[in-house]
Amino acid sequence: MAADRPPASDGQGTGPAVSVVVPVHNTRRYLERSLGSVFAQSLGPDAVEVIAVDDGSDDGSGAWLDEAARTHPNLTVVHQPPSGGPGRPRNVGMDRARGRYLFFLDSDDHLGTEALERLTALADTYGSDIVYGRIVGAGGRGAPVDLHTTSPRVTPFDSPVYWTLAAYKLFRRAYVQERGLRFVEGRLRAEDLPFGIRALLGAGTVSVLGDYDCYYLQGRDDDSNASRQDLDWVEHLGYIGTVLEEVADLVPPGPDRDTLMVRHFHGEILAQFAEPYLARDAEGRRAMAKAARPLVDAYLTDRVLAALPPRLRLRAQCLQRGAVDELTEVVRADIEGGPTGTVRAETEGDPGPPPDGADGRA
C-alpha cells in the first residue's frame, strides 16, 4: 500500500526543498519522536516531504505510519516485504523523492528542530553536494565524530568527515542522480559504505554544519541497533574487501589513500577482532584471520600501520604474520584487562572516533 500525495512546495513552485527518506523496520516505539522531529522542522511542512518505507514491520509500525499520513499531507507511506536491511527501503524512497535535497533519517533517530533549515541554507549558499550536520549521541550511544566547527568546504583528507560514511546527512538530489548512487540491498550492516564513499570522493563541495545539534543517534535499551548484531564475519570481511577495492580504484596509492585506509582498518577490519572474534571457536577464529589477511596484504602500508593506535597495530601485525594464536591472546588480554583500544561501530558505516593522534573534530 502506498499513500501517494502531492509533494510539499519549497515556496518556489518547484516541489519540496527536502525529501526525508525514512526506512522503517519494527521501530514503532521510536516513530512518534523520529517522524515528529521531521513534522516539527522550522523549514515548514510545505518545504519538506517525508517518504517512510515500511520494510515488512510486524510490530505495528506500518499501521502507525498509515494513521500519521492521514493527518500529515507531506507524508508518503510505502509498504513492502522485508528486504533484510535498510538499503532497499532507502532506494525505494529515493526513487519517489522530488526534493532538491535528500536527507536520510533512521527511524529510531531524530532531528534538531532547525536542522533541515540550517543544512539547506548552507548548501544553497555554497552550492554543496553534501552537508554534514553535527551528530549527537542519545540514550547511551556515542557520536562517531565531533563535528564542532562549521566549514563551507572540507575534503576527506583534511577533516574527519570520512570517519562517518553513514547515510544521515544532506545530499543534493541532482548530484546523487548524476553519480548513480544507490545503497547496497539485503545487508544489515555497512550497506551505506559504497554510497557514502562514492558520494564523498566525487563531490564538488562538501560542507559541515557544526554549530547546531542536527542529528541525534538513538541507542536502544534492548541492544537491538543493527551495529550490535552478530554477523557472518568471514562473509562480512569479504564484502569489506570489495569496498576497499573501490576505494583503491578511486584514490591512487600514496598518503591520501592511506589516510582513508586508516579509517577502514580502524573500523571495518580490526574492530571485529575483539568480542566477535573471541566468540568464535578456534576454527572460526582462524577463518576470520584468513578472511582479513588479503586486506592486510593489500592495504596495510607502513604509513597505515604507524597511524593505528598501539593495540590495533599489534593485532594488525599478528594478522600480517598469520599468528592466530598470538592474536587470540592479545585480544583476550586487552578485553579482560580493560579498554581494548578497538572501536565498536555505533552505526552502519561509522567506525567511531579517530585513532590516537586525532581529535575527531572538524
LORO-862005 format. One record per residue (C-alpha): residue number from 0; x, y, z. Coordinates in steps of 0.1 Angstrom, whole numbers, padded with zeros to 4 digits, always signed. Example, Ala and Ser with C-alpha at 12.3 -4.5 7.8 and 13.67 -1.06 7.14 Angstrom:
<pts>
+------+-------+-------+-------+
! resi !     x !     y !     z !
+------+-------+-------+-------+
!    0 ! +0123 ! -0045 ! +0078 !
!    1 ! +0137 ! -0011 ! +0071 !
+------+-------+-------+-------+
</pts>
This chain:
<pts>
+------+-------+-------+-------+
! resi !     x !     y !     z !
+------+-------+-------+-------+
!    0 ! +0000 ! +0000 ! +0000 !
!    1 ! +0013 ! +0035 ! -0008 !
!    2 ! -0004 ! +0067 ! +0003 !
!    3 ! +0007 ! +0090 ! -0025 !
!    4 ! +0002 ! +0127 ! -0020 !
!    5 ! +0013 ! +0158 ! -0039 !
!    6 ! +0048 ! +0169 ! -0029 !
!    7 ! +0053 ! +0198 ! -0005 !
!    8 ! +0064 ! +0230 ! -0020 !
!    9 ! +0097 ! +0248 ! -0014 !
!   10 ! +0080 ! +0281 ! -0019 !
!   11 ! +0093 ! +0284 ! -0055 !
!   12 ! +0067 ! +0262 ! -0072 !
!   13 ! +0093 ! +0236 ! -0079 !
!   14 ! +0084 ! +0209 ! -0054 !
!   15 ! +0098 ! +0203 ! -0019 !
!   16 ! +0131 ! +0217 ! -0007 !
!   17 ! +0140 ! +0184 ! +0011 !
!   18 ! +0128 ! +0148 ! +0007 !
!   19 ! +0134 ! +0130 ! +0040 !
!   20 ! +0137 ! +0092 ! +0034 !
!   21 ! +0130 ! +0070 ! +0064 !
!   22 ! +0134 ! +0032 ! +0063 !
!   23 ! +0113 ! +0016 ! +0089 !
!   24 ! +0115 ! -0019 ! +0103 !
!   25 ! +0100 ! -0027 ! +0137 !
!   26 ! +0107 ! +0007 ! +0153 !
!   27 ! +0072 ! +0015 ! +0164 !
!   28 ! +0083 ! +0027 ! +0198 !
!   29 ! +0106 ! +0054 ! +0182 !
!   30 ! +0084 ! +0066 ! +0154 !
!   31 ! +0065 ! +0093 ! +0172 !
!   32 ! +0097 ! +0111 ! +0182 !
!   33 ! +0115 ! +0103 ! +0150 !
!   34 ! +0089 ! +0113 ! +0125 !
!   35 ! +0076 ! +0140 ! +0149 !
!   36 ! +0110 ! +0157 ! +0147 !
!   37 ! +0106 ! +0160 ! +0109 !
!   38 ! +0070 ! +0173 ! +0111 !
!   39 ! +0082 ! +0199 ! +0136 !
!   40 ! +0110 ! +0212 ! +0113 !
!   41 ! +0114 ! +0250 ! +0113 !
!   42 ! +0117 ! +0248 ! +0075 !
!   43 ! +0080 ! +0242 ! +0074 !
!   44 ! +0058 ! +0213 ! +0062 !
!   45 ! +0053 ! +0229 ! +0027 !
!   46 ! +0091 ! +0226 ! +0021 !
!   47 ! +0096 ! +0191 ! +0034 !
!   48 ! +0082 ! +0158 ! +0021 !
!   49 ! +0086 ! +0126 ! +0041 !
!   50 ! +0088 ! +0092 ! +0025 !
!   51 ! +0086 ! +0064 ! +0050 !
!   52 ! +0092 ! +0029 ! +0036 !
!   53 ! +0079 ! +0002 ! +0059 !
!   54 ! +0102 ! -0028 ! +0053 !
!   55 ! +0079 ! -0056 ! +0064 !
!   56 ! +0074 ! -0045 ! +0100 !
!   57 ! +0053 ! -0067 ! +0122 !
!   58 ! +0052 ! -0046 ! +0154 !
!   59 ! +0025 ! -0021 ! +0143 !
!   60 ! +0049 ! +0004 ! +0127 !
!   61 ! +0030 ! +0002 ! +0094 !
!   62 ! -0003 ! +0009 ! +0109 !
!   63 ! +0012 ! +0039 ! +0129 !
!   64 ! +0026 ! +0053 ! +0096 !
!   65 ! -0007 ! +0050 ! +0078 !
!   66 ! -0025 ! +0068 ! +0106 !
!   67 ! +0001 ! +0095 ! +0107 !
!   68 ! -0003 ! +0100 ! +0069 !
!   69 ! -0040 ! +0109 ! +0074 !
!   70 ! -0030 ! +0140 ! +0094 !
!   71 ! +0003 ! +0149 ! +0077 !
!   72 ! -0002 ! +0156 ! +0040 !
!   73 ! +0035 ! +0157 ! +0034 !
!   74 ! +0040 ! +0121 ! +0045 !
!   75 ! +0040 ! +0093 ! +0019 !
!   76 ! +0040 ! +0057 ! +0032 !
!   77 ! +0052 ! +0028 ! +0012 !
!   78 ! +0048 ! -0008 ! +0024 !
!   79 ! +0070 ! -0036 ! +0011 !
!   80 ! +0081 ! -0071 ! +0022 !
!   81 ! +0111 ! -0073 ! +0045 !
!   82 ! +0143 ! -0069 ! +0024 !
!   83 ! +0170 ! -0077 ! +0050 !
!   84 ! +0184 ! -0043 ! +0056 !
!   85 ! +0178 ! -0005 ! +0051 !
!   86 ! +0194 ! -0004 ! +0016 !
!   87 ! +0163 ! -0013 ! -0004 !
!   88 ! +0139 ! +0009 ! +0015 !
!   89 ! +0163 ! +0039 ! +0011 !
!   90 ! +0165 ! +0032 ! -0027 !
!   91 ! +0127 ! +0029 ! -0029 !
!   92 ! +0124 ! +0062 ! -0011 !
!   93 ! +0150 ! +0079 ! -0033 !
!   94 ! +0131 ! +0068 ! -0064 !
!   95 ! +0100 ! +0086 ! -0052 !
!   96 ! +0118 ! +0117 ! -0039 !
!   97 ! +0111 ! +0151 ! -0056 !
!   98 ! +0131 ! +0175 ! -0033 !
!   99 ! +0161 ! +0195 ! -0043 !
!  100 ! +0179 ! +0178 ! -0014 !
!  101 ! +0177 ! +0143 ! +0001 !
!  102 ! +0181 ! +0136 ! +0038 !
!  103 ! +0182 ! +0100 ! +0052 !
!  104 ! +0168 ! +0096 ! +0087 !
!  105 ! +0169 ! +0063 ! +0105 !
!  106 ! +0136 ! +0056 ! +0121 !
!  107 ! +0149 ! +0053 ! +0157 !
!  108 ! +0169 ! +0086 ! +0154 !
!  109 ! +0156 ! +0122 ! +0154 !
!  110 ! +0165 ! +0157 ! +0142 !
!  111 ! +0171 ! +0190 ! +0158 !
!  112 ! +0142 ! +0214 ! +0151 !
!  113 ! +0162 ! +0237 ! +0128 !
!  114 ! +0183 ! +0210 ! +0112 !
!  115 ! +0169 ! +0210 ! +0077 !
!  116 ! +0166 ! +0248 ! +0076 !
!  117 ! +0202 ! +0253 ! +0085 !
!  118 ! +0215 ! +0224 ! +0063 !
!  119 ! +0197 ! +0236 ! +0032 !
!  120 ! +0207 ! +0272 ! +0038 !
!  121 ! +0244 ! +0262 ! +0040 !
!  122 ! +0240 ! +0240 ! +0008 !
!  123 ! +0223 ! +0268 ! -0011 !
!  124 ! +0250 ! +0294 ! -0001 !
!  125 ! +0280 ! +0273 ! -0011 !
!  126 ! +0265 ! +0250 ! -0038 !
!  127 ! +0273 ! +0220 ! -0016 !
!  128 ! +0267 ! +0185 ! -0029 !
!  129 ! +0268 ! +0171 ! +0006 !
!  130 ! +0263 ! +0188 ! +0040 !
!  131 ! +0273 ! +0171 ! +0073 !
!  132 ! +0253 ! +0182 ! +0103 !
!  133 ! +0266 ! +0179 ! +0139 !
!  134 ! +0259 ! +0145 ! +0152 !
!  135 ! +0249 ! +0139 ! +0189 !
!  136 ! +0246 ! +0106 ! +0208 !
!  137 ! +0215 ! +0099 ! +0228 !
!  138 ! +0203 ! +0070 ! +0250 !
!  139 ! +0239 ! +0059 ! +0258 !
!  140 ! +0250 ! +0059 ! +0222 !
!  141 ! +0281 ! +0079 ! +0212 !
!  142 ! +0285 ! +0101 ! +0182 !
!  143 ! +0311 ! +0088 ! +0156 !
!  144 ! +0329 ! +0121 ! +0153 !
!  145 ! +0326 ! +0156 ! +0169 !
!  146 ! +0318 ! +0180 ! +0140 !
!  147 ! +0320 ! +0211 ! +0161 !
!  148 ! +0331 ! +0238 ! +0135 !
!  149 ! +0310 ! +0250 ! +0106 !
!  150 ! +0332 ! +0248 ! +0074 !
!  151 ! +0319 ! +0257 ! +0040 !
!  152 ! +0344 ! +0234 ! +0022 !
!  153 ! +0362 ! +0204 ! +0035 !
!  154 ! +0377 ! +0173 ! +0020 !
!  155 ! +0381 ! +0137 ! +0032 !
!  156 ! +0418 ! +0143 ! +0036 !
!  157 ! +0418 ! +0175 ! +0057 !
!  158 ! +0389 ! +0168 ! +0080 !
!  159 ! +0373 ! +0138 ! +0098 !
!  160 ! +0342 ! +0136 ! +0076 !
!  161 ! +0354 ! +0103 ! +0061 !
!  162 ! +0350 ! +0088 ! +0096 !
!  163 ! +0312 ! +0090 ! +0093 !
!  164 ! +0301 ! +0075 ! +0060 !
!  165 ! +0266 ! +0066 ! +0072 !
!  166 ! +0236 ! +0079 ! +0053 !
!  167 ! +0223 ! +0106 ! +0078 !
!  168 ! +0234 ! +0138 ! +0060 !
!  169 ! +0220 ! +0162 ! +0034 !
!  170 ! +0227 ! +0154 ! -0003 !
!  171 ! +0219 ! +0174 ! -0034 !
!  172 ! +0195 ! +0151 ! -0052 !
!  173 ! +0207 ! +0161 ! -0087 !
!  174 ! +0242 ! +0151 ! -0076 !
!  175 ! +0231 ! +0117 ! -0063 !
!  176 ! +0213 ! +0111 ! -0096 !
!  177 ! +0242 ! +0122 ! -0117 !
!  178 ! +0265 ! +0098 ! -0098 !
!  179 ! +0240 ! +0070 ! -0100 !
!  180 ! +0244 ! +0064 ! -0063 !
!  181 ! +0225 ! +0035 ! -0047 !
!  182 ! +0226 ! +0017 ! -0014 !
!  183 ! +0236 ! -0020 ! -0013 !
!  184 ! +0204 ! -0041 ! -0007 !
!  185 ! +0199 ! -0070 ! +0015 !
!  186 ! +0227 ! -0062 ! +0040 !
!  187 ! +0221 ! -0054 ! +0077 !
!  188 ! +0253 ! -0036 ! +0082 !
!  189 ! +0277 ! -0015 ! +0061 !
!  190 ! +0252 ! -0012 ! +0032 !
!  191 ! +0258 ! +0025 ! +0031 !
!  192 ! +0296 ! +0023 ! +0028 !
!  193 ! +0297 ! +0023 ! -0010 !
!  194 ! +0271 ! +0050 ! -0013 !
!  195 ! +0290 ! +0072 ! +0012 !
!  196 ! +0324 ! +0066 ! -0003 !
!  197 ! +0314 ! +0073 ! -0039 !
!  198 ! +0294 ! +0104 ! -0028 !
!  199 ! +0322 ! +0119 ! -0007 !
!  200 ! +0351 ! +0112 ! -0031 !
!  201 ! +0332 ! +0125 ! -0061 !
!  202 ! +0316 ! +0157 ! -0045 !
!  203 ! +0325 ! +0191 ! -0058 !
!  204 ! +0318 ! +0208 ! -0024 !
!  205 ! +0314 ! +0191 ! +0010 !
!  206 ! +0303 ! +0214 ! +0039 !
!  207 ! +0300 ! +0209 ! +0076 !
!  208 ! +0274 ! +0225 ! +0099 !
!  209 ! +0290 ! +0222 ! +0133 !
!  210 ! +0273 ! +0249 ! +0154 !
!  211 ! +0239 ! +0232 ! +0158 !
!  212 ! +0229 ! +0197 ! +0170 !
!  213 ! +0213 ! +0184 ! +0138 !
!  214 ! +0211 ! +0146 ! +0142 !
!  215 ! +0205 ! +0126 ! +0173 !
!  216 ! +0217 ! +0089 ! +0172 !
!  217 ! +0195 ! +0069 ! +0195 !
!  218 ! +0208 ! +0040 ! +0215 !
!  219 ! +0183 ! +0012 ! +0221 !
!  220 ! +0180 ! -0002 ! +0256 !
!  221 ! +0174 ! -0037 ! +0242 !
!  222 ! +0207 ! -0035 ! +0223 !
!  223 ! +0189 ! -0041 ! +0190 !
!  224 ! +0207 ! -0015 ! +0169 !
!  225 ! +0219 ! -0031 ! +0137 !
!  226 ! +0255 ! -0024 ! +0147 !
!  227 ! +0251 ! -0046 ! +0178 !
!  228 ! +0241 ! -0077 ! +0158 !
!  229 ! +0263 ! -0107 ! +0152 !
!  230 ! +0272 ! -0115 ! +0117 !
!  231 ! +0289 ! -0140 ! +0094 !
!  232 ! +0322 ! -0122 ! +0099 !
!  233 ! +0341 ! -0141 ! +0072 !
!  234 ! +0315 ! -0131 ! +0047 !
!  235 ! +0314 ! -0095 ! +0060 !
!  236 ! +0352 ! -0092 ! +0057 !
!  237 ! +0349 ! -0104 ! +0021 !
!  238 ! +0324 ! -0077 ! +0015 !
!  239 ! +0346 ! -0051 ! +0030 !
!  240 ! +0373 ! -0063 ! +0006 !
!  241 ! +0351 ! -0053 ! -0023 !
!  242 ! +0345 ! -0019 ! -0007 !
!  243 ! +0382 ! -0013 ! -0003 !
!  244 ! +0389 ! -0023 ! -0039 !
!  245 ! +0366 ! +0006 ! -0049 !
!  246 ! +0384 ! +0030 ! -0026 !
!  247 ! +0417 ! +0019 ! -0043 !
!  248 ! +0402 ! +0025 ! -0077 !
!  249 ! +0391 ! +0060 ! -0068 !
!  250 ! +0423 ! +0071 ! -0049 !
!  251 ! +0458 ! +0062 ! -0062 !
!  252 ! +0484 ! +0048 ! -0038 !
!  253 ! +0500 ! +0073 ! -0015 !
!  254 ! +0493 ! +0094 ! +0016 !
!  255 ! +0457 ! +0102 ! +0006 !
!  256 ! +0447 ! +0066 ! +0001 !
!  257 ! +0465 ! +0057 ! +0033 !
!  258 ! +0445 ! +0083 ! +0052 !
!  259 ! +0413 ! +0067 ! +0041 !
!  260 ! +0426 ! +0032 ! +0048 !
!  261 ! +0434 ! +0040 ! +0084 !
!  262 ! +0397 ! +0046 ! +0089 !
!  263 ! +0387 ! +0013 ! +0074 !
!  264 ! +0413 ! -0007 ! +0093 !
!  265 ! +0402 ! +0010 ! +0125 !
!  266 ! +0365 ! +0005 ! +0119 !
!  267 ! +0356 ! -0023 ! +0095 !
!  268 ! +0386 ! -0047 ! +0099 !
!  269 ! +0404 ! -0046 ! +0132 !
!  270 ! +0374 ! -0037 ! +0153 !
!  271 ! +0359 ! -0071 ! +0146 !
!  272 ! +0390 ! -0087 ! +0162 !
!  273 ! +0376 ! -0082 ! +0197 !
!  274 ! +0344 ! -0097 ! +0212 !
!  275 ! +0331 ! -0110 ! +0178 !
!  276 ! +0365 ! -0128 ! +0173 !
!  277 ! +0366 ! -0143 ! +0208 !
!  278 ! +0330 ! -0155 ! +0205 !
!  279 ! +0342 ! -0180 ! +0177 !
!  280 ! +0357 ! -0213 ! +0183 !
!  281 ! +0393 ! -0220 ! +0172 !
!  282 ! +0382 ! -0228 ! +0136 !
!  283 ! +0360 ! -0197 ! +0134 !
!  284 ! +0389 ! -0175 ! +0146 !
!  285 ! +0412 ! -0190 ! +0120 !
!  286 ! +0386 ! -0184 ! +0093 !
!  287 ! +0382 ! -0147 ! +0104 !
!  288 ! +0420 ! -0142 ! +0104 !
!  289 ! +0422 ! -0158 ! +0069 !
!  290 ! +0395 ! -0136 ! +0056 !
!  291 ! +0413 ! -0105 ! +0069 !
!  292 ! +0447 ! -0114 ! +0056 !
!  293 ! +0441 ! -0103 ! +0019 !
!  294 ! +0430 ! -0069 ! +0032 !
!  295 ! +0461 ! -0066 ! +0053 !
!  296 ! +0484 ! -0077 ! +0025 !
!  297 ! +0468 ! -0053 ! +0000 !
!  298 ! +0463 ! -0021 ! +0021 !
!  299 ! +0483 ! -0022 ! +0054 !
!  300 ! +0512 ! +0001 ! +0043 !
!  301 ! +0538 ! +0012 ! +0068 !
!  302 ! +0521 ! +0046 ! +0069 !
!  303 ! +0487 ! +0030 ! +0078 !
!  304 ! +0503 ! +0007 ! +0104 !
!  305 ! +0521 ! +0037 ! +0121 !
!  306 ! +0488 ! +0057 ! +0123 !
!  307 ! +0469 ! +0029 ! +0142 !
!  308 ! +0467 ! +0030 ! +0180 !
!  309 ! +0492 ! +0006 ! +0196 !
!  310 ! +0467 ! -0022 ! +0204 !
!  311 ! +0452 ! -0022 ! +0170 !
!  312 ! +0487 ! -0021 ! +0155 !
!  313 ! +0496 ! -0052 ! +0174 !
!  314 ! +0465 ! -0070 ! +0161 !
!  315 ! +0473 ! -0059 ! +0126 !
!  316 ! +0509 ! -0073 ! +0129 !
!  317 ! +0495 ! -0106 ! +0142 !
!  318 ! +0472 ! -0108 ! +0111 !
!  319 ! +0501 ! -0098 ! +0089 !
!  320 ! +0522 ! -0127 ! +0102 !
!  321 ! +0493 ! -0152 ! +0103 !
!  322 ! +0499 ! -0156 ! +0141 !
!  323 ! +0464 ! -0166 ! +0151 !
!  324 ! +0472 ! -0180 ! +0185 !
!  325 ! +0491 ! -0149 ! +0194 !
!  326 ! +0463 ! -0127 ! +0181 !
!  327 ! +0438 ! -0146 ! +0203 !
!  328 ! +0460 ! -0140 ! +0234 !
!  329 ! +0464 ! -0103 ! +0225 !
!  330 ! +0427 ! -0098 ! +0221 !
!  331 ! +0418 ! -0117 ! +0252 !
!  332 ! +0443 ! -0098 ! +0273 !
!  333 ! +0430 ! -0065 ! +0261 !
!  334 ! +0394 ! -0073 ! +0267 !
!  335 ! +0399 ! -0089 ! +0301 !
!  336 ! +0423 ! -0062 ! +0311 !
!  337 ! +0400 ! -0032 ! +0304 !
!  338 ! +0396 ! -0008 ! +0275 !
!  339 ! +0405 ! -0027 ! +0243 !
!  340 ! +0417 ! +0001 ! +0221 !
!  341 ! +0392 ! -0011 ! +0195 !
!  342 ! +0363 ! +0009 ! +0182 !
!  343 ! +0329 ! -0007 ! +0181 !
!  344 ! +0308 ! +0007 ! +0152 !
!  345 ! +0279 ! +0026 ! +0165 !
!  346 ! +0261 ! +0028 ! +0132 !
!  347 ! +0264 ! +0012 ! +0098 !
!  348 ! +0293 ! +0027 ! +0081 !
!  349 ! +0306 ! +0045 ! +0112 !
!  350 ! +0337 ! +0032 ! +0129 !
!  351 ! +0337 ! +0056 ! +0158 !
!  352 ! +0362 ! +0082 ! +0169 !
!  353 ! +0395 ! +0085 ! +0150 !
!  354 ! +0426 ! +0067 ! +0162 !
!  355 ! +0452 ! +0080 ! +0187 !
!  356 ! +0466 ! +0113 ! +0175 !
!  357 ! +0433 ! +0127 ! +0160 !
!  358 ! +0407 ! +0146 ! +0180 !
!  359 ! +0377 ! +0137 ! +0158 !
!  360 ! +0367 ! +0172 ! +0152 !
!  361 ! +0361 ! +0193 ! +0121 !
+------+-------+-------+-------+
</pts>
